[in-house]
Each structure stands twice: as structure tokens, then as C-alpha cells.
Amino acid sequence: MARKPQSKGACIYCGDEVAKGGMSKHLATCAKRKAVIEQAEKKKGASESLYHLRVQAAEGADFWLDLEMRGTSPLKDLDYYLRGIWLECCGHMSQFSFGGWGGDEIAMSRKIKDVMQPQDTLTHIYDFGTSSETLVKVVGIRQGKPATSHPIALMARNLMPEAKCIECEKLATWLCMECLIEEETPGFLCDEHAEGHPHDNYGEPMPLVNSPRVGMCGYDGPAEPPY
């Protein structure tokens, strides 16, 4: 059986498209990222531990993020970020834990430097009904001055996974929830077949967005970084 091609992502600093498995190496050598770090080092303020996090949907490896987070920032900042870029739909509850559903919950007030070390993996769960699970792994830690005033910086993000229209196999840009739930088909539709699609029990087709929560609990984005 042919292996599925590895998903690609875009480096936020230079725009290069890199395979998921090579993105950490790229970020370590990216000239434009190095220039941003050099500028940050000229600013006033103390150096601190900065955590490189690989964030990935537990059931959807094509959705992933590379983040840099201040070690002194609490987990609630990461929860806020994940809600903004991936998850928020109805203000559901969420939690962090080691070991997923069966693990002990970790307080949102805990600083990431007091919780995680390199290669540790946290589980973030959003919504305890129609749940979205996200794995957060520490790839590495560097000492330096943050490149942004925010607690988290987006360094790389997966490219939008391609989906084919169920009618013609062209690139899909829409999702029919009735197809997904009642017909048990993927429900992906191109622009042409989304227009005039007969199903409306769950509303009109919704746009596909770059989030593992699309199609869950009515989530329709915007799937953008919160800052």
C-alpha cells in the first residue's frame, strides 16, 4: 500500500512550504527567523526560557502548529490561543492533562515551565460532549528574549488539507453537515455543487476552514490566530 504523503506547512517567517517532519529543522535554520530573534535580543529586558511546542490534533495528524511560548506564561494562555485558532464555537469547557481523558487535570494557572520538559506531551480537551483533543509536545527550549509582546508566537502552520468534492472530485471548499451526519458521507463539496445543494436540514453548506474541529458542533471558524 502506498504511504500517504506527509502533510506540509508554511513557515510564518519566510513563507517556505516544508514537510511536517522537517519543519523543526527548518525553523532552527531559517534566516528570517534568525533575523527576528537577533532584533529581539537588542531590546531591553531579561532573557527567559522559550518553549517550542508542536501542537497536533489527536485524530487528524494533518492539522498541526509550531508555537513558541514563554515559559513563564500559564496554560490558560495556550488554551486561549487554541480556542482562537482552532476550537472556539460555543464557549465549552476545556482542560489540560497528562494521559488524556484518564489523566489528572492540570490547573490552567500553572506556568508551562513548571509543567513540561522536552519530549513531554500534554493533552488538551475542548468540549466534553463533542470533544476535540489536541496533543501538545515540547520539541525544545531556547534561552532568549521573546520576539513578540504576546505570550505565544505562531512559527508554522499546516497547509489546508485538500478534500475532494463528493459529486465531481474537484477541490472541495464547502461541507454539508446533513451529508456528514445523515448520509454518512464526507460531505465535501466544490463551489459549483455547493450552490443549489438539496440538503438544508442542518443549514446551508458551511465553508471548509483550516481546523480539525470543522463540522463539529457547528464550528465554522474563523480558524485564525487570536493575535
Accessible surface in RSA format (square Angstrom, percent):
REM  Atomic radii and reference values for relative SASA: ProtOr
REM  Chains: A
REM  Algorithm: Lee & Richards
REM  Probe-radius: 1.40
REM  Slices: 20
REM RES _ NUM      All-atoms   Total-Side   Main-Chain    Non-polar    All polar
REM                ABS   REL    ABS   REL    ABS   REL    ABS   REL    ABS   REL
RES MET A   1   235.94 122.2 150.93  99.9  85.01 202.4 125.94 107.1 110.01 145.7
RES ALA A   2    98.38  90.5  65.07 100.4  33.31  75.8  75.95 107.0  22.43  59.4
RES ARG A   3   224.79  94.4 198.33 101.1  26.46  63.0  79.47 108.6 145.32  88.1
RES LYS A   4   155.66  75.9 126.70  77.7  28.96  69.0  95.52  86.0  60.14  64.1
RES PRO A   5   114.88  83.7  96.93  88.4  17.95  65.3 107.95  89.1   6.93  43.0
RES GLN A   6   103.96  58.1  78.48  57.4  25.48  60.7  35.87  76.3  68.09  51.6
RES SER A   7    21.89  18.5   9.32  12.4  12.58  29.0  18.79  40.0   3.10   4.3
RES LYS A   8   107.15  52.3 101.76  62.4   5.39  12.8  48.44  43.6  58.71  62.5
RES GLY A   9     0.00   0.0   0.00   N/A   0.00   0.0   0.00   0.0   0.00   0.0
RES ALA A  10    27.95  25.7  27.95  43.1   0.00   0.0  27.95  39.4   0.00   0.0
RES CYS A  11     2.17   1.6   0.00   0.0   2.17   5.1   0.00   0.0   2.17   2.3
RES ILE A  12    90.42  51.5  65.28  48.6  25.14  60.6  68.55  49.4  21.87  59.3
RES TYR A  13    46.73  21.8  23.34  13.3  23.38  60.8  22.00  16.5  24.73  30.5
RES CYS A  14    38.25  28.9  13.78  15.4  24.48  57.5  14.80  37.5  23.45  25.3
RES GLY A  15    48.13  59.4   0.00   N/A  48.13  59.4  29.44  80.8  18.70  41.9
RES ASP A  16    75.12  52.6  70.61  70.3   4.51  10.7  12.77  30.1  62.35  62.2
RES GLU A  17   108.75  62.4  82.14  62.1  26.61  63.3  19.46  37.6  89.29  72.9
RES VAL A  18    28.40  18.7  24.86  22.5   3.54   8.5  28.40  24.7   0.00   0.0
RES ALA A  19    36.97  34.0  32.84  50.7   4.12   9.4  32.84  46.3   4.12  10.9
RES LYS A  20    28.98  14.1  27.66  17.0   1.32   3.2  19.08  17.2   9.90  10.5
RES GLY A  21    60.26  74.3   0.00   N/A  60.26  74.3  28.96  79.5  31.30  70.1
RES GLY A  22    27.83  34.3   0.00   N/A  27.83  34.3  23.09  63.4   4.75  10.6
RES MET A  23     0.00   0.0   0.00   0.0   0.00   0.0   0.00   0.0   0.00   0.0
RES SER A  24    36.65  31.0  31.45  42.0   5.20  12.0  25.00  53.2  11.66  16.3
RES LYS A  25   161.53  78.8 153.25  94.0   8.29  19.7 102.00  91.8  59.54  63.4
RES HIS A  26    32.49  17.8  27.55  19.2   4.94  12.6  16.39  16.9  16.10  18.7
RES LEU A  27     1.87   1.0   1.05   0.8   0.82   2.1   1.05   0.7   0.82   2.2
RES ALA A  28    65.69  60.4  44.62  68.9  21.06  47.9  49.95  70.3  15.73  41.7
RES THR A  29    83.14  59.1  68.71  69.7  14.43  34.4  54.30  72.9  28.84  43.6
RES CYS A  30     5.96   4.5   1.56   1.7   4.40  10.3   4.40  11.1   1.56   1.7
RES ALA A  31    78.45  72.1  65.45 101.0  13.00  29.6  67.77  95.4  10.69  28.3
RES LYS A  32   123.45  60.2 120.24  73.8   3.21   7.6  72.93  65.6  50.52  53.8
RES ARG A  33    22.90   9.6  22.90  11.7   0.00   0.0   0.64   0.9  22.26  13.5
RES LYS A  34   100.42  49.0  98.86  60.7   1.56   3.7  52.74  47.5  47.68  50.8
RES ALA A  35    50.27  46.2  47.13  72.7   3.14   7.1  49.18  69.3   1.09   2.9
RES VAL A  36    57.52  37.9  53.34  48.3   4.18  10.1  56.25  48.9   1.28   3.5
RES ILE A  37    34.20  19.5  34.20  25.5   0.00   0.0  34.20  24.6   0.00   0.0
RES GLU A  38   108.34  62.2 104.73  79.2   3.61   8.6  36.77  71.1  71.57  58.4
RES GLN A  39   103.81  58.0 101.88  74.5   1.93   4.6  38.23  81.4  65.58  49.7
RES ALA A  40     1.85   1.7   1.09   1.7   0.76   1.7   1.33   1.9   0.52   1.4
RES GLU A  41    69.15  39.7  55.21  41.8  13.94  33.2  36.40  70.4  32.75  26.7
RES LYS A  42   158.85  77.5 120.83  74.1  38.02  90.5  86.16  77.6  72.69  77.4
RES LYS A  43   114.96  56.1 106.92  65.6   8.04  19.1  77.52  69.8  37.44  39.9
RES LYS A  44   206.54 100.8 176.05 108.0  30.49  72.6 125.24 112.7  81.29  86.6
RES GLY A  45    54.95  67.8   0.00   N/A  54.95  67.8  37.06 101.7  17.89  40.1
RES ALA A  46    85.78  78.9  61.77  95.3  24.01  54.6  69.83  98.3  15.95  42.3
RES SER A  47    65.63  55.5  40.68  54.3  24.95  57.5  23.01  49.0  42.62  59.7
RES GLU A  48    35.57  20.4  29.63  22.4   5.93  14.1  19.34  37.4  16.22  13.2
RES SER A  49    31.02  26.2  27.69  37.0   3.33   7.7   5.00  10.7  26.02  36.5
RES LEU A  50     2.93   1.6   2.21   1.6   0.71   1.8   2.21   1.6   0.71   1.9
RES TYR A  51     7.45   3.5   7.45   4.2   0.00   0.0   0.00   0.0   7.45   9.2
RES HIS A  52    24.94  13.6  24.88  17.3   0.05   0.1  10.11  10.4  14.83  17.3
RES LEU A  53     0.00   0.0   0.00   0.0   0.00   0.0   0.00   0.0   0.00   0.0
RES ARG A  54    34.49  14.5  33.33  17.0   1.16   2.8  14.88  20.3  19.61  11.9
RES VAL A  55     0.00   0.0   0.00   0.0   0.00   0.0   0.00   0.0   0.00   0.0
RES GLN A  56    43.03  24.1  43.03  31.4   0.00   0.0   4.81  10.2  38.22  29.0
RES ALA A  57     3.41   3.1   3.24   5.0   0.17   0.4   3.24   4.6   0.17   0.5
RES ALA A  58    39.00  35.9  12.43  19.2  26.57  60.4  12.43  17.5  26.57  70.4
RES GLU A  59   168.78  96.9 132.53 100.3  36.24  86.3  57.33 110.9 111.45  91.0
RES GLY A  60    27.36  33.7   0.00   N/A  27.36  33.7  21.58  59.2   5.78  12.9
RES ALA A  61    53.01  48.7  45.36  70.0   7.65  17.4  45.38  63.9   7.63  20.2
RES ASP A  62    31.90  22.3  31.02  30.9   0.88   2.1   6.56  15.4  25.34  25.3
RES PHE A  63    31.57  15.8  31.57  19.6   0.00   0.0  31.57  19.1   0.00   0.0
RES TRP A  64     0.00   0.0   0.00   0.0   0.00   0.0   0.00   0.0   0.00   0.0
RES LEU A  65     0.00   0.0   0.00   0.0   0.00   0.0   0.00   0.0   0.00   0.0
RES ASP A  66     0.00   0.0   0.00   0.0   0.00   0.0   0.00   0.0   0.00   0.0
RES LEU A  67     0.00   0.0   0.00   0.0   0.00   0.0   0.00   0.0   0.00   0.0
RES GLU A  68    13.21   7.6  10.12   7.7   3.09   7.4   2.36   4.6  10.85   8.9
RES MET A  69     0.04   0.0   0.00   0.0   0.04   0.1   0.04   0.0   0.00   0.0
RES ARG A  70    60.53  25.4  59.85  30.5   0.68   1.6   7.16   9.8  53.37  32.3
RES GLY A  71     0.76   0.9   0.00   N/A   0.76   0.9   0.74   2.0   0.02   0.1
RES THR A  72    63.23  45.0  55.36  56.1   7.86  18.7  42.58  57.2  20.64  31.2
RES SER A  73     8.44   7.1   5.90   7.9   2.54   5.9   2.54   5.4   5.90   8.3
RES PRO A  74    27.55  20.1  27.55  25.1   0.00   0.0  27.55  22.7   0.00   0.0
RES LEU A  75     0.00   0.0   0.00   0.0   0.00   0.0   0.00   0.0   0.00   0.0
RES LYS A  76   120.15  58.6 116.78  71.7   3.36   8.0  59.15  53.2  61.00  65.0
RES ASP A  77    35.09  24.6  33.59  33.4   1.50   3.6   1.38   3.3  33.71  33.6
RES LEU A  78     0.00   0.0   0.00   0.0   0.00   0.0   0.00   0.0   0.00   0.0
RES ASP A  79    15.67  11.0  15.67  15.6   0.00   0.0   0.00   0.0  15.67  15.6
RES TYR A  80   128.48  60.0 126.60  72.0   1.87   4.9  89.87  67.5  38.60  47.6
RES TYR A  81     1.44   0.7   1.44   0.8   0.00   0.0   0.51   0.4   0.92   1.1
RES LEU A  82     0.00   0.0   0.00   0.0   0.00   0.0   0.00   0.0   0.00   0.0
RES ARG A  83    41.87  17.6  40.28  20.5   1.59   3.8  17.95  24.5  23.92  14.5
RES GLY A  84    23.86  29.4   0.00   N/A  23.86  29.4  18.25  50.1   5.61  12.6
RES ILE A  85     0.00   0.0   0.00   0.0   0.00   0.0   0.00   0.0   0.00   0.0
RES TRP A  86     0.00   0.0   0.00   0.0   0.00   0.0   0.00   0.0   0.00   0.0
RES LEU A  87     0.14   0.1   0.14   0.1   0.00   0.0   0.14   0.1   0.00   0.0
RES GLU A  88    66.06  37.9  57.40  43.4   8.66  20.6  44.50  86.1  21.56  17.6
RES CYS A  89    41.62  31.5   3.97   4.4  37.65  88.5  11.49  29.1  30.13  32.5
RES CYS A  90    82.30  62.3  46.48  51.8  35.82  84.2  28.05  71.1  54.25  58.5
RES GLY A  91    58.27  71.9   0.00   N/A  58.27  71.9  26.45  72.6  31.82  71.3
RES HIS A  92    48.89  26.7  41.98  29.2   6.91  17.7  31.98  33.0  16.91  19.7
RES MET A  93   145.39  75.3 136.64  90.4   8.74  20.8 104.17  88.6  41.21  54.6
RES SER A  94    16.32  13.8   1.64   2.2  14.68  33.8   0.00   0.0  16.32  22.9
RES GLN A  95    24.58  13.7  24.35  17.8   0.22   0.5   1.15   2.4  23.43  17.8
RES PHE A  96     0.00   0.0   0.00   0.0   0.00   0.0   0.00   0.0   0.00   0.0
RES SER A  97     0.05   0.0   0.05   0.1   0.00   0.0   0.00   0.0   0.05   0.1
RES PHE A  98    82.90  41.5  75.54  46.8   7.37  19.2  75.82  46.0   7.08  20.3
RES GLY A  99    67.91  83.7   0.00   N/A  67.91  83.7  39.31 107.9  28.59  64.0
RES GLY A 100     9.60  11.8   0.00   N/A   9.60  11.8   9.23  25.3   0.37   0.8
RES TRP A 101   131.65  52.8 107.35  52.0  24.29  57.0 100.75  53.7  30.90  50.1
RES GLY A 102    79.53  98.1   0.00   N/A  79.53  98.1  42.75 117.3  36.78  82.4
RES GLY A 103    22.42  27.6   0.00   N/A  22.42  27.6  10.38  28.5  12.04  27.0
RES ASP A 104   125.34  87.8 115.89 115.3   9.45  22.3  36.81  86.6  88.53  88.3
RES GLU A 105   113.77  65.3  84.26  63.7  29.51  70.3  23.01  44.5  90.76  74.1
RES ILE A 106    18.21  10.4  14.40  10.7   3.81   9.2  17.47  12.6   0.74   2.0
RES ALA A 107    53.88  49.5  40.90  63.1  12.98  29.5  49.32  69.5   4.56  12.1
RES MET A 108    47.91  24.8  43.16  28.6   4.74  11.3  42.91  36.5   5.00   6.6
RES SER A 109    86.47  73.1  68.20  91.0  18.26  42.1  47.93 102.1  38.54  54.0
RES ARG A 110   105.98  44.5 102.76  52.4   3.23   7.7  34.80  47.6  71.19  43.1
RES LYS A 111    90.18  44.0  88.38  54.2   1.81   4.3  40.82  36.7  49.36  52.6
RES ILE A 112     0.00   0.0   0.00   0.0   0.00   0.0   0.00   0.0   0.00   0.0
RES LYS A 113    80.26  39.2  70.11  43.0  10.15  24.2  35.19  31.7  45.07  48.0
RES ASP A 114    78.89  55.3  52.34  52.1  26.55  62.8  20.23  47.6  58.66  58.5
RES VAL A 115    19.82  13.0   2.04   1.9  17.77  42.8   6.40   5.6  13.42  36.4
RES MET A 116     0.20   0.1   0.00   0.0   0.20   0.5   0.00   0.0   0.20   0.3
RES GLN A 117    99.20  55.5  99.20  72.5   0.00   0.0  46.42  98.8  52.77  40.0
RES PRO A 118    65.46  47.7  51.95  47.4  13.50  49.1  51.95  42.9  13.50  83.9
RES GLN A 119   112.66  63.0  96.58  70.6  16.08  38.3  54.83 116.7  57.83  43.9
RES ASP A 120    48.62  34.1  44.20  44.0   4.42  10.4   6.14  14.5  42.47  42.4
RES THR A 121    54.62  38.8  40.81  41.4  13.81  32.9  29.76  40.0  24.85  37.6
RES LEU A 122     0.00   0.0   0.00   0.0   0.00   0.0   0.00   0.0   0.00   0.0
RES THR A 123     9.52   6.8   9.50   9.6   0.02   0.1   0.92   1.2   8.60  13.0
RES HIS A 124     0.00   0.0   0.00   0.0   0.00   0.0   0.00   0.0   0.00   0.0
RES ILE A 125     0.03   0.0   0.03   0.0   0.00   0.0   0.03   0.0   0.00   0.0
RES TYR A 126     0.00   0.0   0.00   0.0   0.00   0.0   0.00   0.0   0.00   0.0
RES ASP A 127     6.14   4.3   5.96   5.9   0.18   0.4   0.18   0.4   5.96   5.9
RES PHE A 128    83.36  41.7  54.66  33.9  28.70  74.7  55.44  33.6  27.92  79.9
RES GLY A 129    69.52  85.7   0.00   N/A  69.52  85.7  38.65 106.1  30.87  69.1
RES THR A 130    64.53  45.9  57.34  58.1   7.19  17.1  29.43  39.5  35.10  53.1
RES SER A 131    33.22  28.1  18.26  24.4  14.96  34.5   0.38   0.8  32.84  46.0
RES SER A 132    10.09   8.5   5.57   7.4   4.52  10.4   9.72  20.7   0.38   0.5
RES GLU A 133    53.91  31.0  43.33  32.8  10.58  25.2   8.91  17.2  45.00  36.7
RES THR A 134     1.09   0.8   1.09   1.1   0.00   0.0   0.00   0.0   1.09   1.6
RES LEU A 135    60.46  33.7  60.00  42.9   0.46   1.2  60.02  42.2   0.44   1.2
RES VAL A 136     0.00   0.0   0.00   0.0   0.00   0.0   0.00   0.0   0.00   0.0
RES LYS A 137    82.34  40.2  82.32  50.5   0.01   0.0  32.04  28.8  50.30  53.6
RES VAL A 138     0.00   0.0   0.00   0.0   0.00   0.0   0.00   0.0   0.00   0.0
RES VAL A 139    48.59  32.0  33.37  30.2  15.22  36.7  34.23  29.7  14.35  38.9
RES GLY A 140    22.59  27.9   0.00   N/A  22.59  27.9  22.59  62.0   0.00   0.0
RES ILE A 141    61.19  34.8  24.51  18.3  36.68  88.4  25.83  18.6  35.36  96.0
RES ARG A 142    55.21  23.2  49.16  25.1   6.05  14.4  49.93  68.2   5.28   3.2
RES GLN A 143   125.55  70.2  97.63  71.4  27.92  66.5  60.27 128.3  65.29  49.5
RES GLY A 144     2.67   3.3   0.00   N/A   2.67   3.3   2.67   7.3   0.00   0.0
RES LYS A 145    36.77  17.9  36.77  22.6   0.00   0.0  16.62  15.0  20.15  21.5
RES PRO A 146    22.40  16.3  14.41  13.1   8.00  29.1  15.23  12.6   7.17  44.6
RES ALA A 147    28.76  26.4   8.45  13.0  20.31  46.2   8.78  12.4  19.99  52.9
RES THR A 148    40.57  28.9  30.68  31.1   9.89  23.6  29.99  40.3  10.57  16.0
RES SER A 149   103.24  87.2  69.99  93.4  33.25  76.6  51.54 109.8  51.69  72.4
RES HIS A 150    73.73  40.3  72.12  50.1   1.62   4.1  41.65  42.9  32.09  37.3
RES PRO A 151    34.98  25.5  32.85  29.9   2.13   7.7  33.86  28.0   1.12   7.0
RES ILE A 152     1.86   1.1   0.00   0.0   1.86   4.5   0.43   0.3   1.43   3.9
RES ALA A 153    20.45  18.8  15.54  24.0   4.91  11.2  20.19  28.4   0.26   0.7
RES LEU A 154    28.52  15.9  17.06  12.2  11.45  28.8  17.06  12.0  11.45  30.8
RES MET A 155     0.13   0.1   0.13   0.1   0.00   0.0   0.13   0.1   0.00   0.0
RES ALA A 156     0.00   0.0   0.00   0.0   0.00   0.0   0.00   0.0   0.00   0.0
RES ARG A 157    29.46  12.4  28.46  14.5   1.00   2.4  16.54  22.6  12.92   7.8
RES ASN A 158     3.58   2.5   0.00   0.0   3.58   8.6   0.00   0.0   3.58   3.5
RES LEU A 159    63.96  35.6  57.47  41.1   6.49  16.3  60.05  42.2   3.91  10.5
RES MET A 160    79.90  41.4  62.70  41.5  17.19  40.9  59.29  50.4  20.61  27.3
RES PRO A 161    36.51  26.6  20.58  18.8  15.93  57.9  30.68  25.3   5.84  36.3
RES GLU A 162   153.85  88.3 119.20  90.2  34.65  82.5  38.58  74.6 115.27  94.1
RES ALA A 163    16.06  14.8   9.03  13.9   7.02  16.0  15.09  21.3   0.96   2.5
RES LYS A 164   136.53  66.6 126.87  77.8   9.66  23.0  75.79  68.2  60.73  64.7
RES CYS A 165     1.49   1.1   0.00   0.0   1.49   3.5   0.00   0.0   1.49   1.6
RES ILE A 166    67.16  38.2  29.04  21.6  38.12  91.9  37.01  26.6  30.15  81.8
RES GLU A 167   102.57  58.9  69.06  52.2  33.51  79.8   8.98  17.4  93.59  76.4
RES CYS A 168    48.08  36.4  19.50  21.8  28.57  67.2  28.21  71.5  19.87  21.4
RES GLU A 169   123.51  70.9 110.07  83.3  13.45  32.0  33.09  64.0  90.42  73.8
RES LYS A 170   123.14  60.1 115.82  71.1   7.32  17.4  82.07  73.9  41.08  43.8
RES LEU A 171   108.29  60.3  92.44  66.1  15.85  39.8  94.52  66.4  13.77  37.1
RES ALA A 172     7.53   6.9   0.00   0.0   7.53  17.1   0.00   0.0   7.53  20.0
RES THR A 173    52.64  37.4  46.93  47.6   5.72  13.6  49.30  66.2   3.34   5.0
RES TRP A 174    82.25  33.0  82.25  39.8   0.00   0.0  79.29  42.3   2.97   4.8
RES LEU A 175     4.94   2.7   4.86   3.5   0.08   0.2   4.86   3.4   0.08   0.2
RES CYS A 176     2.89   2.2   2.41   2.7   0.48   1.1   0.48   1.2   2.41   2.6
RES MET A 177    21.05  10.9  17.71  11.7   3.34   8.0  17.71  15.1   3.34   4.4
RES GLU A 178    19.59  11.2  19.06  14.4   0.53   1.3   1.46   2.8  18.12  14.8
RES CYS A 179     5.19   3.9   5.19   5.8   0.00   0.0   0.00   0.0   5.19   5.6
RES LEU A 180    68.13  37.9  57.56  41.2  10.56  26.6  57.56  40.4  10.56  28.4
RES ILE A 181    86.92  49.5  67.09  50.0  19.82  47.8  71.89  51.8  15.03  40.8
RES GLU A 182   101.46  58.2  74.14  56.1  27.32  65.0  18.63  36.0  82.83  67.6
RES GLU A 183    93.84  53.9  73.93  55.9  19.91  47.4  11.99  23.2  81.85  66.8
RES GLU A 184   153.67  88.2 121.10  91.6  32.58  77.6  40.03  77.4 113.64  92.8
RES THR A 185    49.56  35.3  44.88  45.5   4.68  11.2  48.33  64.9   1.24   1.9
RES PRO A 186    74.11  54.0  66.27  60.4   7.83  28.5  73.39  60.6   0.72   4.5
RES GLY A 187     0.00   0.0   0.00   N/A   0.00   0.0   0.00   0.0   0.00   0.0
RES PHE A 188    57.61  28.8  57.61  35.7   0.00   0.0  57.61  34.9   0.00   0.0
RES LEU A 189     0.00   0.0   0.00   0.0   0.00   0.0   0.00   0.0   0.00   0.0
RES CYS A 190     6.57   5.0   6.57   7.3   0.00   0.0   5.84  14.8   0.73   0.8
RES ASP A 191    93.35  65.4  84.57  84.2   8.78  20.8  36.16  85.1  57.18  57.0
RES GLU A 192   113.29  65.0  95.51  72.3  17.78  42.3  48.47  93.8  64.82  52.9
RES HIS A 193    57.31  31.3  50.63  35.2   6.68  17.1  32.19  33.2  25.12  29.2
RES ALA A 194    13.93  12.8   6.52  10.1   7.40  16.8   6.83   9.6   7.10  18.8
RES GLU A 195   149.86  86.0 126.68  95.8  23.18  55.2  51.83 100.3  98.03  80.0
RES GLY A 196    74.20  91.5   0.00   N/A  74.20  91.5  41.47 113.8  32.73  73.3
RES HIS A 197    27.73  15.2   8.18   5.7  19.55  50.0   8.14   8.4  19.59  22.8
RES PRO A 198   108.73  79.2  78.10  71.2  30.63 111.3  88.30  72.9  20.42 126.9
RES HIS A 199    40.54  22.2  36.54  25.4   4.00  10.2  19.80  20.4  20.74  24.1
RES ASP A 200   101.29  70.9  86.88  86.5  14.41  34.1  23.25  54.7  78.04  77.8
RES ASN A 201   119.19  82.2  83.28  80.5  35.91  86.5  18.79  45.2 100.40  97.0
RES TYR A 202    91.29  42.6  62.11  35.3  29.18  75.9  56.80  42.7  34.50  42.5
RES GLY A 203    42.64  52.6   0.00   N/A  42.64  52.6  32.64  89.6  10.00  22.4
RES GLU A 204   147.63  84.8 130.36  98.6  17.27  41.1  44.41  85.9 103.22  84.3
RES PRO A 205    21.06  15.4  11.28  10.3   9.79  35.6  11.86   9.8   9.20  57.2
RES MET A 206    27.04  14.0  24.91  16.5   2.13   5.1  26.86  22.8   0.19   0.2
RES PRO A 207    58.62  42.7  58.62  53.4   0.00   0.0  58.62  48.4   0.00   0.0
RES LEU A 208    24.91  13.9   7.79   5.6  17.12  43.0   7.79   5.5  17.12  46.1
RES VAL A 209    24.82  16.3  20.35  18.4   4.47  10.8  24.41  21.2   0.41   1.1
RES ASN A 210    25.39  17.5  22.14  21.4   3.24   7.8  13.09  31.5  12.29  11.9
RES SER A 211     0.00   0.0   0.00   0.0   0.00   0.0   0.00   0.0   0.00   0.0
RES PRO A 212    29.87  21.8  10.58   9.6  19.30  70.1  12.59  10.4  17.29 107.4
RES ARG A 213     0.00   0.0   0.00   0.0   0.00   0.0   0.00   0.0   0.00   0.0
RES VAL A 214    31.36  20.6  19.78  17.9  11.58  27.9  19.78  17.2  11.58  31.4
RES GLY A 215     7.45   9.2   0.00   N/A   7.45   9.2   0.54   1.5   6.91  15.5
RES MET A 216    50.67  26.2  48.20  31.9   2.47   5.9  37.40  31.8  13.27  17.6
RES CYS A 217    53.78  40.7  23.13  25.8  30.65  72.0  17.60  44.6  36.18  39.0
RES GLY A 218    46.81  57.7   0.00   N/A  46.81  57.7  26.39  72.4  20.42  45.7
RES TYR A 219     3.75   1.8   2.81   1.6   0.94   2.4   2.74   2.1   1.01   1.2
RES ASP A 220    80.97  56.7  69.74  69.4  11.24  26.6   2.37   5.6  78.60  78.4
RES GLY A 221    13.65  16.8   0.00   N/A  13.65  16.8   1.23   3.4  12.41  27.8
RES PRO A 222   103.64  75.5  87.90  80.1  15.75  57.2  96.19  79.4   7.45  46.3
RES ALA A 223     5.09   4.7   2.24   3.5   2.84   6.5   2.24   3.2   2.84   7.5
RES GLU A 224   100.42  57.7  98.00  74.1   2.42   5.8  35.72  69.1  64.70  52.8
RES PRO A 225    43.93  32.0  28.19  25.7  15.74  57.2  28.19  23.3  15.74  97.8
RES PRO A 226    42.40  30.9   5.75   5.2  36.66 133.2  16.82  13.9  25.58 159.0
RES TYR A 227    83.66  39.1  31.15  17.7  52.51 136.6  68.48  51.5  15.19  18.7
END  Absolute sums over single chains surface
CHAIN  1 A    11884.6       9034.2       2850.4       6413.3       5471.3
END  Absolute sums over all chains
TOTAL         11884.6       9034.2       2850.4       6413.3       5471.3
